[in-house]
């Protein structure tokens, strides 16, 4: 177990590229010294938020390195899981909305019941995460079972 956590942590540190994040932070901070920077308020707000986020990331990554070096497994687990998720969901389109569908297909009443259970499960999950969701289309089958649902 301990070796698995250490391996995951070290793999994560290799992929994160701390030097690149520090260089980006330095570049963004240097932009804030320009008087023209502050004239575009929406851009300056975005840049300042990115600076804050980068500082937090860099602090967390350096803490992760320290905890891995000292083999503090219980303390580093949370950071590893957090940054694995961030790294996994850091693609160009990962901040956009998702659309997915649940179809019972040709499975009859049992499949419609299963689709209904899946919908309830997803709705509860979205509510716990405090995500907004919208059911775009729902086709009911026999006995009010769900035949098809599209969620945005």
Secondary structure, 3 states (H helix, E strand, C coil): CHHHHHHHHHHHHHHHCHHHHHHHHHHHHHHCCCHHHHHCHHHHHHHHHHHHHHHHHHHHHHHHHHHHHCCCHHHHHHHHHHHHHHHHCCCCCCCCCCCEEEECCCCHHHHHHHHHHHHHHHHHHHHHCCCCCCEEEEEECHHHCEEEEEEC
